[in-house]
Amino acid sequence: MFKEQITPRFSDTDALGHVNNTMVPIWFEGARDPVFKLFMPKLDIKDWQLILAKITVEYHGQIFYGSLIEVRTYISRIGGASFDVYQELWQNDKKCGSGTAVMVHFCYREQTSKKIPDDIKIVMQQHLK
């Protein structure tokens, strides 16, 4: 599991007084950097090897300004060329959101998926949920 702390900004809130629902997918994407680094350690966009195929987000409770947020990131499935990243958002010891991103190991030059290397799969397995 990878963990990241986020401090909600006042501008993340909406007219209803809680953090806007659009922030959760943005925070999830940012917290996927450690997963990206498994494929591209320097995060060099000229050597980018992943493409997003699908995301789902579920909201379990309201999120508020003024309290830290923890994003927990796991690998939940490893396939031949694709894998799932499962994430949870926690605030004040309560799970407020969860989601899954389906990622594909991808060659942009050839515009095709490619097999996940075995050495990367071994590291990914250390983060399985």
The first five atom37 places (N, CA, C, CB, O) and aatype in JSON, in Angstrom:
{
  "aatype": [12, 13, 11, 6, 5, 9, 16, 14, 1, 13, 15, 3, 16, 3, 0, 10, 7, 8, 19, 2, 2, 16, 12, 19, 14, 9, 17, 13, 6, 7, 0, 1, 3, 14, 19, 13, 11, 10, 13, 12, 14, 11, 10, 3, 9, 11, 3, 17, 5, 10, 9, 10, 0, 11, 9, 16, 19, 6, 18, 8, 7, 5, 9, 13, 18, 7, 15, 10, 9, 6, 19, 1, 16, 18, 9, 15, 1, 9, 7, 7, 0, 15, 13, 3, 19, 18, 5, 6, 10, 17, 5, 2, 3, 11, 11, 4, 7, 15, 7, 16, 0, 19, 12, 19, 8, 13, 4, 18, 1, 6, 5, 16, 15, 11, 11, 9, 14, 3, 3, 9, 11, 9, 19, 12, 5, 5, 8, 10, 11],
  "atom_mask": [
    [1, 1, 1, 1, 1],
    [1, 1, 1, 1, 1],
    [1, 1, 1, 1, 1],
    [1, 1, 1, 1, 1],
    [1, 1, 1, 1, 1],
    [1, 1, 1, 1, 1],
    [1, 1, 1, 1, 1],
    [1, 1, 1, 1, 1],
    [1, 1, 1, 1, 1],
    [1, 1, 1, 1, 1],
    [1, 1, 1, 1, 1],
    [1, 1, 1, 1, 1],
    [1, 1, 1, 1, 1],
    [1, 1, 1, 1, 1],
    [1, 1, 1, 1, 1],
    [1, 1, 1, 1, 1],
    [1, 1, 1, 0, 1],
    [1, 1, 1, 1, 1],
    [1, 1, 1, 1, 1],
    [1, 1, 1, 1, 1],
    [1, 1, 1, 1, 1],
    [1, 1, 1, 1, 1],
    [1, 1, 1, 1, 1],
    [1, 1, 1, 1, 1],
    [1, 1, 1, 1, 1],
    [1, 1, 1, 1, 1],
    [1, 1, 1, 1, 1],
    [1, 1, 1, 1, 1],
    [1, 1, 1, 1, 1],
    [1, 1, 1, 0, 1],
    [1, 1, 1, 1, 1],
    [1, 1, 1, 1, 1],
    [1, 1, 1, 1, 1],
    [1, 1, 1, 1, 1],
    [1, 1, 1, 1, 1],
    [1, 1, 1, 1, 1],
    [1, 1, 1, 1, 1],
    [1, 1, 1, 1, 1],
    [1, 1, 1, 1, 1],
    [1, 1, 1, 1, 1],
    [1, 1, 1, 1, 1],
    [1, 1, 1, 1, 1],
    [1, 1, 1, 1, 1],
    [1, 1, 1, 1, 1],
    [1, 1, 1, 1, 1],
    [1, 1, 1, 1, 1],
    [1, 1, 1, 1, 1],
    [1, 1, 1, 1, 1],
    [1, 1, 1, 1, 1],
    [1, 1, 1, 1, 1],
    [1, 1, 1, 1, 1],
    [1, 1, 1, 1, 1],
    [1, 1, 1, 1, 1],
    [1, 1, 1, 1, 1],
    [1, 1, 1, 1, 1],
    [1, 1, 1, 1, 1],
    [1, 1, 1, 1, 1],
    [1, 1, 1, 1, 1],
    [1, 1, 1, 1, 1],
    [1, 1, 1, 1, 1],
    [1, 1, 1, 0, 1],
    [1, 1, 1, 1, 1],
    [1, 1, 1, 1, 1],
    [1, 1, 1, 1, 1],
    [1, 1, 1, 1, 1],
    [1, 1, 1, 0, 1],
    [1, 1, 1, 1, 1],
    [1, 1, 1, 1, 1],
    [1, 1, 1, 1, 1],
    [1, 1, 1, 1, 1],
    [1, 1, 1, 1, 1],
    [1, 1, 1, 1, 1],
    [1, 1, 1, 1, 1],
    [1, 1, 1, 1, 1],
    [1, 1, 1, 1, 1],
    [1, 1, 1, 1, 1],
    [1, 1, 1, 1, 1],
    [1, 1, 1, 1, 1],
    [1, 1, 1, 0, 1],
    [1, 1, 1, 0, 1],
    [1, 1, 1, 1, 1],
    [1, 1, 1, 1, 1],
    [1, 1, 1, 1, 1],
    [1, 1, 1, 1, 1],
    [1, 1, 1, 1, 1],
    [1, 1, 1, 1, 1],
    [1, 1, 1, 1, 1],
    [1, 1, 1, 1, 1],
    [1, 1, 1, 1, 1],
    [1, 1, 1, 1, 1],
    [1, 1, 1, 1, 1],
    [1, 1, 1, 1, 1],
    [1, 1, 1, 1, 1],
    [1, 1, 1, 1, 1],
    [1, 1, 1, 1, 1],
    [1, 1, 1, 1, 1],
    [1, 1, 1, 0, 1],
    [1, 1, 1, 1, 1],
    [1, 1, 1, 0, 1],
    [1, 1, 1, 1, 1],
    [1, 1, 1, 1, 1],
    [1, 1, 1, 1, 1],
    [1, 1, 1, 1, 1],
    [1, 1, 1, 1, 1],
    [1, 1, 1, 1, 1],
    [1, 1, 1, 1, 1],
    [1, 1, 1, 1, 1],
    [1, 1, 1, 1, 1],
    [1, 1, 1, 1, 1],
    [1, 1, 1, 1, 1],
    [1, 1, 1, 1, 1],
    [1, 1, 1, 1, 1],
    [1, 1, 1, 1, 1],
    [1, 1, 1, 1, 1],
    [1, 1, 1, 1, 1],
    [1, 1, 1, 1, 1],
    [1, 1, 1, 1, 1],
    [1, 1, 1, 1, 1],
    [1, 1, 1, 1, 1],
    [1, 1, 1, 1, 1],
    [1, 1, 1, 1, 1],
    [1, 1, 1, 1, 1],
    [1, 1, 1, 1, 1],
    [1, 1, 1, 1, 1],
    [1, 1, 1, 1, 1],
    [1, 1, 1, 1, 1],
    [1, 1, 1, 1, 1],
    [1, 1, 1, 1, 1],
    [1, 1, 1, 1, 1]
  ],
  "atom_positions": [
    [[0.85, -1.17, 0.0], [0.0, 0.0, 0.0], [0.89, 1.24, 0.0], [-0.96, 0.0, 1.22], [1.93, 1.28, 0.66]],
    [[0.46, 2.23, -0.75], [1.09, 3.54, -0.76], [0.16, 4.48, -0.01], [1.38, 4.04, -2.22], [-1.06, 4.36, -0.11]],
    [[0.72, 5.43, 0.75], [-0.09, 6.41, 1.48], [0.37, 7.81, 1.12], [0.0, 6.17, 3.01], [1.55, 8.07, 0.91]],
    [[-0.6, 8.72, 1.07], [-0.3, 10.13, 0.84], [-1.24, 10.98, 1.67], [-0.42, 10.49, -0.67], [-2.44, 10.71, 1.75]],
    [[-0.68, 12.01, 2.3], [-1.48, 12.96, 3.08], [-1.81, 14.17, 2.21], [-0.73, 13.4, 4.38], [-0.95, 14.67, 1.47]],
    [[-3.05, 14.63, 2.29], [-3.48, 15.81, 1.55], [-4.15, 16.77, 2.52], [-4.46, 15.41, 0.39], [-4.93, 16.36, 3.38]],
    [[-3.82, 18.03, 2.39], [-4.49, 19.08, 3.16], [-5.5, 19.75, 2.23], [-3.46, 20.12, 3.74], [-5.09, 20.42, 1.28]],
    [[-6.79, 19.6, 2.49], [-7.78, 20.25, 1.63], [-7.62, 21.77, 1.67], [-9.19, 19.86, 2.06], [-7.39, 22.36, 2.72]],
    [[-7.73, 22.38, 0.51], [-7.67, 23.84, 0.41], [-9.09, 24.4, 0.54], [-7.02, 24.28, -0.93], [-10.06, 23.71, 0.25]],
    [[-9.19, 25.62, 0.98], [-10.49, 26.27, 1.07], [-11.18, 26.27, -0.29], [-10.34, 27.71, 1.6], [-12.4, 26.12, -0.38]],
    [[-10.39, 26.46, -1.35], [-10.96, 26.5, -2.71], [-11.48, 25.15, -3.17], [-9.92, 27.0, -3.69], [-12.15, 25.07, -4.2]],
    [[-11.19, 24.07, -2.44], [-11.71, 22.74, -2.76], [-13.16, 22.56, -2.31], [-10.84, 21.67, -2.13], [-13.82, 21.59, -2.69]],
    [[-13.66, 23.5, -1.5], [-15.01, 23.38, -0.97], [-16.03, 23.94, -1.97], [-15.13, 24.1, 0.39], [-15.68, 24.67, -2.9]],
    [[-17.3, 23.59, -1.74], [-18.36, 24.09, -2.61], [-19.4, 24.85, -1.8], [-19.02, 22.93, -3.39], [-19.23, 25.06, -0.6]],
    [[-20.45, 25.25, -2.44], [-21.49, 26.06, -1.8], [-22.21, 25.33, -0.67], [-22.49, 26.5, -2.82], [-22.86, 25.96, 0.16]],
    [[-22.1, 24.0, -0.63], [-22.75, 23.22, 0.42], [-21.89, 23.09, 1.67], [-23.1, 21.84, -0.1], [-22.32, 22.53, 2.68]],
    [[-20.66, 23.6, 1.61], [-19.8, 23.62, 2.78], [-18.89, 22.43, 2.96], [0.0, 0.0, 0.0], [-18.18, 22.34, 3.96]],
    [[-18.89, 21.53, 2.01], [-17.95, 20.4, 2.09], [-17.06, 20.4, 0.85], [-18.72, 19.05, 2.23], [-17.26, 21.19, -0.07]],
    [[-16.07, 19.51, 0.84], [-15.18, 19.42, -0.31], [-15.99, 18.92, -1.51], [-13.96, 18.47, -0.02], [-16.76, 17.97, -1.4]],
    [[-15.8, 19.57, -2.64], [-16.54, 19.23, -3.84], [-16.18, 17.83, -4.32], [-16.27, 20.26, -4.94], [-15.03, 17.4, -4.23]],
    [[-17.18, 17.12, -4.84], [-16.98, 15.74, -5.29], [-15.98, 15.61, -6.42], [-18.3, 15.15, -5.73], [-15.42, 14.53, -6.63]],
    [[-15.72, 16.69, -7.16], [-14.78, 16.61, -8.27], [-13.33, 16.49, -7.81], [-14.92, 17.82, -9.16], [-12.45, 16.12, -8.59]],
    [[-13.08, 16.79, -6.54], [-11.71, 16.73, -6.03], [-11.23, 15.29, -5.84], [-11.61, 17.48, -4.72], [-10.03, 15.02, -5.98]],
    [[-12.13, 14.38, -5.52], [-11.72, 13.0, -5.21], [-10.98, 12.34, -6.37], [-12.94, 12.16, -4.83], [-9.9, 11.8, -6.16]],
    [[-11.51, 12.36, -7.61], [-10.73, 11.76, -8.7], [-9.4, 12.46, -8.95], [-11.54, 11.78, -9.95], [-8.43, 11.83, -9.37]],
    [[-9.35, 13.76, -8.69], [-8.09, 14.5, -8.86], [-7.07, 14.04, -7.82], [-8.33, 16.03, -8.75], [-5.91, 13.8, -8.15]],
    [[-7.51, 13.92, -6.57], [-6.6, 13.43, -5.51], [-6.17, 12.0, -5.79], [-7.28, 13.52, -4.14], [-5.01, 11.65, -5.57]],
    [[-7.09, 11.17, -6.27], [-6.73, 9.78, -6.58], [-5.66, 9.75, -7.68], [-7.98, 8.99, -7.03], [-4.69, 8.99, -7.58]],
    [[-5.82, 10.56, -8.71], [-4.83, 10.57, -9.78], [-3.46, 10.97, -9.24], [-5.26, 11.52, -10.91], [-2.46, 10.33, -9.56]],
    [[-3.41, 12.02, -8.44], [-2.13, 12.46, -7.88], [-1.48, 11.41, -7.01], [0.0, 0.0, 0.0], [-0.25, 11.29, -6.98]],
    [[-2.29, 10.64, -6.29], [-1.75, 9.61, -5.4], [-1.34, 8.35, -6.15], [-2.78, 9.27, -4.34], [-0.82, 7.42, -5.54]],
    [[-1.57, 8.3, -7.46], [-1.1, 7.16, -8.26], [0.34, 7.32, -8.72], [-2.0, 6.97, -9.47], [0.88, 6.42, -9.36]],
    [[0.99, 8.44, -8.41], [2.38, 8.64, -8.82], [3.3, 7.49, -8.43], [2.91, 9.92, -8.23], [4.11, 7.08, -9.26]],
    [[3.23, 6.94, -7.21], [4.12, 5.82, -6.88], [3.9, 4.6, -7.8], [3.91, 5.4, -5.43], [4.84, 3.85, -8.07]],
    [[2.67, 4.41, -8.25], [2.39, 3.31, -9.2], [3.01, 3.66, -10.55], [0.85, 3.07, -9.34], [3.62, 2.8, -11.2]],
    [[2.85, 4.9, -10.99], [3.46, 5.32, -12.25], [4.97, 5.1, -12.22], [3.15, 6.8, -12.54], [5.57, 4.69, -13.22]],
    [[5.58, 5.37, -11.06], [7.04, 5.25, -10.94], [7.52, 3.81, -11.07], [7.51, 5.82, -9.61], [8.7, 3.58, -11.36]],
    [[6.66, 2.84, -10.86], [7.06, 1.45, -11.09], [7.4, 1.23, -12.55], [5.93, 0.48, -10.66], [8.28, 0.43, -12.87]],
    [[6.72, 1.95, -13.44], [6.93, 1.81, -14.88], [7.9, 2.86, -15.42], [5.6, 1.91, -15.61], [8.67, 2.58, -16.34]],
    [[7.85, 4.08, -14.87], [8.67, 5.19, -15.33], [9.25, 5.88, -14.1], [7.85, 6.19, -16.21], [8.67, 6.86, -13.63]],
    [[10.38, 5.4, -13.58], [10.93, 5.94, -12.32], [11.12, 7.46, -12.31], [12.24, 5.3, -12.04], [11.0, 8.08, -11.26]],
    [[11.4, 8.06, -13.46], [11.63, 9.51, -13.51], [10.37, 10.28, -13.91], [12.75, 9.82, -14.49], [10.41, 11.5, -14.01]],
    [[9.27, 9.57, -14.12], [8.01, 10.19, -14.56], [8.22, 11.07, -15.79], [7.41, 11.03, -13.42], [7.61, 12.13, -15.92]],
    [[9.07, 10.61, -16.69], [9.37, 11.33, -17.93], [8.23, 11.11, -18.92], [10.72, 10.87, -18.54], [8.01, 9.99, -19.37]],
    [[7.51, 12.18, -19.27], [6.37, 12.01, -20.17], [6.79, 11.57, -21.58], [5.58, 13.3, -20.25], [5.96, 11.09, -22.34]],
    [[8.06, 11.73, -21.92], [8.54, 11.25, -23.22], [8.68, 9.74, -23.24], [9.88, 11.9, -23.56], [8.78, 9.13, -24.3]],
    [[8.67, 9.14, -22.05], [8.78, 7.68, -21.93], [7.55, 7.11, -21.24], [10.07, 7.3, -21.16], [7.63, 6.05, -20.61]],
    [[6.42, 7.8, -21.34], [5.21, 7.36, -20.62], [4.73, 6.03, -21.16], [4.09, 8.41, -20.72], [4.68, 5.82, -22.37]],
    [[4.38, 5.1, -20.24], [4.03, 3.74, -20.64], [2.68, 3.28, -20.12], [5.09, 2.8, -20.17], [2.38, 2.09, -20.15]],
    [[1.86, 4.2, -19.65], [0.55, 3.83, -19.12], [-0.54, 4.67, -19.74], [0.53, 3.97, -17.59], [-0.33, 5.82, -20.12]],
    [[-1.72, 4.08, -19.84], [-2.89, 4.82, -20.3], [-4.06, 4.41, -19.4], [-3.2, 4.53, -21.82], [-4.16, 3.25, -18.99]],
    [[-4.91, 5.35, -19.11], [-6.07, 5.11, -18.27], [-7.21, 4.59, -19.13], [-6.49, 6.39, -17.5], [-7.56, 5.21, -20.13]],
    [[-7.78, 3.46, -18.73], [-8.89, 2.88, -19.49], [-10.24, 3.16, -18.86], [-8.7, 1.38, -19.62], [-11.25, 3.28, -19.56]],
    [[-10.27, 3.28, -17.52], [-11.56, 3.46, -16.84], [-11.31, 3.9, -15.4], [-12.41, 2.16, -16.88], [-10.33, 3.47, -14.78]],
    [[-12.19, 4.75, -14.87], [-12.18, 5.03, -13.44], [-13.59, 4.94, -12.9], [-11.57, 6.44, -13.16], [-14.57, 5.26, -13.58]],
    [[-13.68, 4.49, -11.67], [-14.94, 4.52, -10.93], [-14.64, 5.17, -9.58], [-15.57, 3.07, -10.76], [-13.57, 4.98, -9.01]],
    [[-15.6, 5.93, -9.09], [-15.45, 6.59, -7.8], [-16.75, 6.39, -7.02], [-15.12, 8.11, -7.98], [-17.84, 6.56, -7.55]],
    [[-16.6, 6.04, -5.76], [-17.75, 5.92, -4.86], [-17.53, 6.86, -3.68], [-17.94, 4.44, -4.37], [-16.43, 7.0, -3.16]],
    [[-18.62, 7.51, -3.29], [-18.58, 8.45, -2.17], [-19.26, 7.8, -0.97], [-19.26, 9.8, -2.55], [-20.41, 7.38, -1.05]],
    [[-18.54, 7.73, 0.14], [-19.06, 7.07, 1.35], [-19.47, 8.07, 2.43], [-18.01, 6.13, 1.91], [-20.2, 7.71, 3.35]],
    [[-19.01, 9.29, 2.32], [-19.33, 10.31, 3.31], [-18.78, 11.65, 2.86], [0.0, 0.0, 0.0], [-17.97, 11.73, 1.94]],
    [[-19.22, 12.7, 3.53], [-18.75, 14.04, 3.19], [-17.3, 14.23, 3.63], [-19.65, 15.1, 3.83], [-16.83, 13.6, 4.58]],
    [[-16.62, 15.11, 2.93], [-15.23, 15.45, 3.21], [-15.2, 16.93, 3.55], [-14.26, 15.1, 2.0], [-15.87, 17.73, 2.89]],
    [[-14.43, 17.3, 4.58], [-14.5, 18.67, 5.06], [-13.14, 19.36, 5.04], [-15.06, 18.69, 6.44], [-12.09, 18.73, 5.19]],
    [[-13.19, 20.66, 4.85], [-12.02, 21.53, 4.96], [-11.58, 21.54, 6.43], [-12.35, 22.98, 4.45], [-12.41, 21.47, 7.33]],
    [[-10.28, 21.63, 6.66], [-9.77, 21.77, 8.01], [-9.22, 20.5, 8.63], [0.0, 0.0, 0.0], [-8.66, 20.55, 9.72]],
    [[-9.38, 19.36, 7.97], [-8.85, 18.09, 8.48], [-8.05, 17.4, 7.38], [-9.99, 17.16, 8.99], [-8.46, 17.37, 6.22]],
    [[-6.92, 16.84, 7.76], [-6.09, 16.11, 6.8], [-6.85, 14.94, 6.19], [-4.82, 15.6, 7.48], [-7.76, 14.38, 6.79]],
    [[-6.44, 14.6, 4.98], [-6.99, 13.46, 4.25], [-5.83, 12.51, 3.98], [-7.7, 13.91, 2.91], [-4.71, 12.93, 3.69]],
    [[-6.11, 11.21, 4.09], [-5.12, 10.21, 3.71], [-5.67, 9.41, 2.54], [-4.78, 9.27, 4.91], [-6.78, 8.89, 2.59]],
    [[-4.87, 9.33, 1.47], [-5.23, 8.49, 0.33], [-4.38, 7.22, 0.41], [-5.0, 9.24, -1.04], [-3.15, 7.28, 0.47]],
    [[-5.07, 6.09, 0.41], [-4.41, 4.78, 0.44], [-4.55, 4.16, -0.94], [-5.02, 3.85, 1.55], [-5.65, 4.07, -1.48]],
    [[-3.44, 3.74, -1.5], [-3.4, 3.22, -2.87], [-2.87, 1.8, -2.87], [-2.53, 4.13, -3.77], [-1.82, 1.5, -2.31]],
    [[-3.62, 0.92, -3.52], [-3.29, -0.5, -3.6], [-3.35, -0.94, -5.06], [-4.26, -1.35, -2.72], [-3.93, -0.25, -5.91]],
    [[-2.76, -2.07, -5.34], [-2.99, -2.78, -6.59], [-4.02, -3.85, -6.27], [-1.64, -3.4, -7.2], [-3.82, -4.63, -5.34]],
    [[-5.11, -3.9, -7.01], [-6.15, -4.89, -6.7], [-6.27, -5.99, -7.73], [-7.48, -4.2, -6.56], [-6.91, -7.01, -7.47]],
    [[-5.67, -5.81, -8.9], [-5.68, -6.86, -9.92], [-4.49, -6.64, -10.84], [-7.02, -6.86, -10.73], [-4.16, -5.51, -11.2]],
    [[-3.84, -7.75, -11.2], [-2.73, -7.68, -12.16], [-3.05, -8.65, -13.29], [-1.35, -8.03, -11.49], [-3.18, -9.85, -13.08]],
    [[-3.18, -8.11, -14.49], [-3.45, -8.93, -15.67], [-2.2, -9.02, -16.53], [0.0, 0.0, 0.0], [-1.09, -8.75, -16.07]],
    [[-2.4, -9.39, -17.78], [-1.28, -9.49, -18.7], [-0.72, -8.13, -19.09], [0.0, 0.0, 0.0], [0.49, -7.89, -19.01]],
    [[-1.62, -7.23, -19.53], [-1.21, -5.89, -19.94], [-1.89, -4.81, -19.11], [-1.51, -5.68, -21.41], [-1.48, -3.65, -19.15]],
    [[-2.91, -5.18, -18.36], [-3.64, -4.18, -17.58], [-3.64, -4.54, -16.1], [-5.08, -4.05, -18.08], [-3.33, -5.67, -15.72]],
    [[-3.98, -3.55, -15.29], [-4.05, -3.78, -13.85], [-5.01, -2.76, -13.26], [-2.65, -3.68, -13.19], [-5.3, -1.73, -13.87]],
    [[-5.49, -3.06, -12.06], [-6.4, -2.16, -11.36], [-5.71, -1.54, -10.16], [-7.68, -2.9, -10.93], [-5.02, -2.22, -9.4]],
    [[-5.91, -0.25, -10.01], [-5.43, 0.48, -8.84], [-6.66, 0.82, -8.01], [-4.61, 1.78, -9.25], [-7.54, 1.56, -8.46]],
    [[-6.72, 0.28, -6.8], [-7.84, 0.56, -5.9], [-7.37, 1.58, -4.87], [-8.35, -0.75, -5.19], [-6.28, 1.46, -4.31]],
    [[-8.2, 2.61, -4.63], [-7.82, 3.68, -3.71], [-8.94, 3.99, -2.73], [-7.43, 4.93, -4.48], [-10.12, 3.87, -3.05]],
    [[-8.52, 4.4, -1.54], [-9.47, 4.83, -0.51], [-9.04, 6.2, 0.0], [-9.54, 3.8, 0.65], [-7.86, 6.5, 0.1]],
    [[-10.04, 7.01, 0.33], [-9.8, 8.33, 0.9], [-10.35, 8.32, 2.32], [-10.47, 9.46, 0.03], [-11.53, 8.03, 2.53]],
    [[-9.5, 8.63, 3.29], [-9.87, 8.6, 4.7], [-9.71, 9.99, 5.31], [-9.0, 7.58, 5.47], [-8.75, 10.71, 5.03]],
    [[-10.68, 10.36, 6.15], [-10.59, 11.6, 6.91], [-11.17, 11.34, 8.3], [-11.35, 12.78, 6.18], [-12.28, 10.82, 8.43]],
    [[-10.42, 11.71, 9.32], [-10.86, 11.51, 10.71], [-11.27, 10.05, 10.98], [-12.03, 12.45, 11.03], [-12.32, 9.79, 11.58]],
    [[-10.44, 9.11, 10.52], [-10.65, 7.67, 10.72], [-11.91, 7.13, 10.07], [-10.69, 7.37, 12.19], [-12.42, 6.09, 10.48]],
    [[-12.43, 7.83, 9.07], [-13.61, 7.36, 8.34], [-13.29, 7.29, 6.86], [-14.83, 8.28, 8.6], [-12.68, 8.21, 6.29]],
    [[-13.7, 6.19, 6.23], [-13.53, 6.08, 4.78], [-14.6, 6.94, 4.11], [-13.63, 4.57, 4.3], [-15.8, 6.69, 4.26]],
    [[-14.15, 7.96, 3.38], [-15.07, 8.91, 2.75], [-15.24, 8.66, 1.25], [-14.59, 10.32, 2.97], [-16.19, 9.14, 0.64]],
    [[-14.31, 7.91, 0.67], [-14.4, 7.65, -0.76], [-13.53, 6.47, -1.14], [0.0, 0.0, 0.0], [-12.58, 6.13, -0.44]],
    [[-13.86, 5.87, -2.26], [-13.04, 4.78, -2.8], [-13.19, 4.8, -4.32], [-13.46, 3.39, -2.21], [-14.13, 5.39, -4.86]],
    [[-12.28, 4.16, -4.98], [-12.35, 4.11, -6.43], [-11.34, 3.17, -7.02], [0.0, 0.0, 0.0], [-10.39, 2.75, -6.37]],
    [[-11.57, 2.85, -8.27], [-10.67, 1.95, -9.0], [-10.33, 2.59, -10.35], [-11.31, 0.55, -9.2], [-11.21, 3.11, -11.04]],
    [[-9.07, 2.53, -10.69], [-8.59, 2.97, -12.0], [-8.04, 1.75, -12.73], [-7.5, 4.09, -11.87], [-7.18, 1.04, -12.2]],
    [[-8.52, 1.51, -13.92], [-7.99, 0.45, -14.76], [-6.9, 1.08, -15.62], [-9.11, -0.22, -15.65], [-7.17, 1.97, -16.43]],
    [[-5.68, 0.61, -15.44], [-4.53, 1.12, -16.17], [-4.04, 0.06, -17.15], [-3.4, 1.55, -15.19], [-4.13, -1.14, -16.88]],
    [[-3.51, 0.52, -18.27], [-2.98, -0.39, -19.29], [-1.53, -0.01, -19.59], [-3.84, -0.34, -20.59], [-1.22, 1.15, -19.82]],
    [[-0.66, -1.01, -19.58], [0.72, -0.81, -20.01], [0.64, -0.6, -21.52], [1.67, -2.03, -19.62], [0.15, -1.47, -22.24]],
    [[1.12, 0.54, -22.01], [0.79, 0.98, -23.36], [1.99, 1.57, -24.07], [-0.34, 1.98, -23.32], [2.78, 2.31, -23.48]],
    [[2.13, 1.25, -25.36], [3.16, 1.84, -26.22], [2.49, 2.9, -27.08], [3.89, 0.74, -27.11], [1.7, 2.58, -27.97]],
    [[2.8, 4.15, -26.82], [2.18, 5.24, -27.58], [2.67, 5.3, -29.02], [2.45, 6.57, -26.9], [1.92, 5.69, -29.91]],
    [[3.91, 4.91, -29.24], [4.46, 4.92, -30.6], [3.7, 3.93, -31.49], [5.96, 4.58, -30.58], [3.35, 4.25, -32.63]],
    [[3.46, 2.74, -30.95], [2.77, 1.7, -31.73], [1.26, 1.71, -31.5], [3.32, 0.33, -31.37], [0.52, 1.02, -32.2]],
    [[0.79, 2.5, -30.52], [-0.63, 2.6, -30.2], [-1.24, 1.23, -29.88], [-1.39, 3.24, -31.36], [-2.28, 0.85, -30.4]],
    [[-0.53, 0.51, -28.99], [-1.01, -0.81, -28.6], [-0.59, -1.12, -27.16], [-0.47, -1.89, -29.56], [0.38, -0.57, -26.65]],
    [[-1.33, -2.0, -26.55], [-0.96, -2.44, -25.2], [0.24, -3.37, -25.28], [-2.15, -3.15, -24.49], [0.53, -3.95, -26.33]],
    [[0.92, -3.49, -24.14], [2.05, -4.42, -24.1], [2.09, -5.11, -22.75], [3.39, -3.68, -24.38], [1.58, -4.59, -21.76]],
    [[2.68, -6.27, -22.72], [2.75, -7.1, -21.52], [3.47, -6.35, -20.4], [3.47, -8.43, -21.82], [4.47, -5.67, -20.62]],
    [[2.94, -6.49, -19.19], [3.61, -5.93, -18.02], [4.84, -6.79, -17.73], [2.65, -5.86, -16.77], [4.7, -8.0, -17.58]],
    [[6.02, -6.2, -17.64], [7.23, -6.99, -17.36], [7.13, -7.72, -16.01], [8.47, -6.09, -17.37], [6.55, -7.2, -15.06]],
    [[7.7, -8.9, -15.97], [7.63, -9.73, -14.76], [8.24, -9.04, -13.54], [8.34, -11.04, -15.0], [7.72, -9.19, -12.44]],
    [[9.34, -8.3, -13.72], [9.96, -7.64, -12.57], [9.04, -6.57, -11.97], [11.3, -7.02, -12.98], [9.05, -6.35, -10.76]],
    [[8.26, -5.9, -12.81], [7.3, -4.91, -12.31], [6.15, -5.62, -11.62], [6.78, -4.02, -13.45], [5.66, -5.15, -10.59]],
    [[5.7, -6.74, -12.17], [4.62, -7.51, -11.54], [5.0, -7.95, -10.13], [4.27, -8.74, -12.38], [4.17, -7.94, -9.22]],
    [[6.26, -8.32, -9.94], [6.72, -8.76, -8.61], [6.59, -7.61, -7.61], [8.2, -9.25, -8.67], [6.13, -7.82, -6.48]],
    [[6.98, -6.42, -8.01], [6.84, -5.26, -7.12], [5.38, -4.92, -6.9], [7.59, -4.03, -7.7], [4.99, -4.59, -5.78]],
    [[4.57, -5.0, -7.93], [3.14, -4.72, -7.81], [2.47, -5.66, -6.8], [2.45, -4.84, -9.18], [1.6, -5.25, -6.04]],
    [[2.89, -6.91, -6.8], [2.3, -7.9, -5.89], [2.51, -7.53, -4.42], [2.9, -9.29, -6.17], [1.73, -7.94, -3.56]],
    [[3.54, -6.76, -4.13], [3.79, -6.31, -2.75], [2.74, -5.31, -2.27], [5.17, -5.68, -2.65], [2.63, -5.04, -1.08]],
    [[1.95, -4.77, -3.22], [0.94, -3.76, -2.89], [-0.46, -4.25, -3.15], [1.19, -2.49, -3.68], [-1.39, -3.45, -3.24]],
    [[-0.63, -5.56, -3.28], [-1.96, -6.14, -3.55], [-2.88, -5.99, -2.34], [-1.84, -7.63, -3.93], [-2.44, -6.1, -1.2]],
    [[-4.13, -5.73, -2.62], [-5.16, -5.69, -1.58], [-6.04, -6.9, -1.76], [-5.99, -4.37, -1.63], [-6.99, -7.09, -0.99]]
  ]
}
